[in-house]
């Protein structure tokens, strides 16, 4: 039985979080003045009403964006109050100016928040000067074009408006969600509820990401064994949890979710997952070996995995989502390498698009992967998502008696699981992957009339 | 000045080689009886009239086809007389049956050749029993569907006909070329002529390959530092050269040519390059430090590089060919890894298709490559193929003053060079790459009505 349940809502489902999303014309560089003229919003703000602990995971791309650099530094200190994020500009490959701009965004949030005119009634504690925000406690995330300086006048106008609009309504959360979307066609959000020492606690999250998706995030910048979206994910919780425990829980959750998806195999310069925990649920603090930690971990893990899967489903041009399950590998590294080789092979991905149960291309990709593979040991089969009933197409390297029509039927749904057993050991890995379609190519051919570059 | 010149022709340009290409219905499994009913030919035969030395390079894919296994074993012995090759079936993932079939193909060639009825007049020596062919001296190459047993009755009928038709006419060479094509839209052939100790010698070659292209061949099955087509390439020469020298020359040539191309990053199960040297040019044998070896090496290198480039130009759905030139890397491994990350990034490849000089995606790919990259050191620019005049778009991580229209013009030709200087060391690497187009995806979606799998 699950120790949590899904509930409606997202980042304002937990107590004590305020949010907003505004249009300030970050992409078009200066025609707007912070007024929303029916354009997609492009600046989001999330604020905890009280001090919170923080954890984060970031891209391991050596070319990493200014906001990633700023966040990675600040998250180490374990405390934060707010996240400001924009779409339309990745603030990547922007040098010193970029770093200055990222820091100025955070400082401006802090400054404006302190002199804000509140439109809504919030608990008296919050208006206490103790709860004013310091720049160091503001984190920042960006996604969009690479190599273009942020239009800071617009950004400042946006922040001014965003602070004014902060509240805890579902509408504001939807606005914040919209503001971080780029090529996403759908909002991605989730919330769960669970009990910690008798108190009700919640975790809620939003994320974006559709192309340049194969995250390989770590807390330290040191690469995990497996690599490679711009994806941004912002998570809030009212659980009381120490920053070290929060980081441990997030790391475990990200390694099993965002770091296990791939749309196109391109790892972004801006991948960022941040979680703020403000303790307003009032639970007792817990240790890493406690059942409470297990409960929190399960809830956070579910939020990250569901959000990660939403990214794959909404991937650029994606028609089919395939969960590649490799078992029987000699080592975990082998399992991961085998799954990624299959998940990123253009020939395998185009066969998925075509609804073709092509095991030859899968064998070929396994063979050139760095994993140990013995041709005469490989099993390949299909099931429904998470299904136990597997239709085997290949057993120990030999085609089974499964009829071709049956195999075609197995790969025709929008989502299915691909099972690969290498039969060489006990290690396994799962990668959430997508097909490669003409729509992906068409979308990414780019808008050549436009002298800037899409990316991060 | 070049020590060789290109001449018309291909594998029968050197003295003493006979060839033919026939239709025996290998792909459709049994409707034909060796008669050519206007179908594309699918079985090629190349024979040296006299004993020859041989060298070969093969895929390093762990899942490698039966013909590759048979050839790799036989090439080690250094002597061969003939190559039989088919398209329509890769004879990969076919188990013991596959190995038996590959060996039977070679034995059948030997047997039929010995009792052939010659239609053309050839030197008396050849009819000498000394020049009968042993099965061990016949090599075999296959390309096409993976995981389907060869229709051996058709193959035998094809070999019977192919032996009868053997001659040294350009028309036969064209038939052999056609017989190894799969998704290729154009034949790929070249011949060069040069002098060795006063005698005129020639090297000629044919090759095929359009998808599943990123060869990483070695002679030993041990993977080279850089990996990853089905491509088949058969080269003939009338130079007299010892097998060890021939292998050394071929290895050097392949590492700088076929192993440096990528269409889709998928390394095939069947990649094979074979060269037969029959000595009929009558030159003196030469040592590895002789100028003759340099001359032979230059000629063979040119043949391999030109054939490799033809494969990229004729890649599935390819609109643009881009030579990625990485300089200033810390190590050769870094240079290679950086060039391959850029050359295989779906986002970079789609931007090439769109004619978009998108340096942000290039920076992103460099950043996630295993190579050492410092964002503020990278130069990115463009030139005409082989051109010295480079239009820099980025210098030391900063956009230059190059106008966007100029940059667009630089990436609009069918072929251009991309120059990347990492400015961290002295190592360099070149990768011959292609764009990613809707046509590639459309082609590889596959023919779902067809219960077999394309590949090797």
Interface residues (C-beta under 8 A of the other chain):
Chain A: X60 X61 X62 X63 X64 X90 X92 X93 X95 X145 X146 X147 X211 X212 X216 X227 X228 X264 X265 X266 X267 X268 X269 X345 X346 X347 X350 X351 X353 X354 X355 X356 X358 X359 X360 X361 X363 X364 X365 X366 X367 X368 X372 X373 X374 X375 X376 X397 X398 X399 X404 X408 X436 X437 X438 X440 X441 X442 X444 X445 X446 X447 X448 X451 X453 X454 X455 X456
Chain B: X60 X61 X62 X63 X64 X90 X92 X93 X95 X145 X146 X147 X211 X212 X216 X227 X228 X264 X265 X266 X267 X268 X269 X345 X346 X347 X350 X351 X353 X354 X355 X356 X358 X359 X360 X361 X363 X364 X365 X366 X367 X368 X372 X373 X374 X375 X376 X397 X398 X399 X404 X408 X436 X437 X438 X440 X441 X442 X444 X445 X446 X447 X448 X451 X453 X454 X455 X456
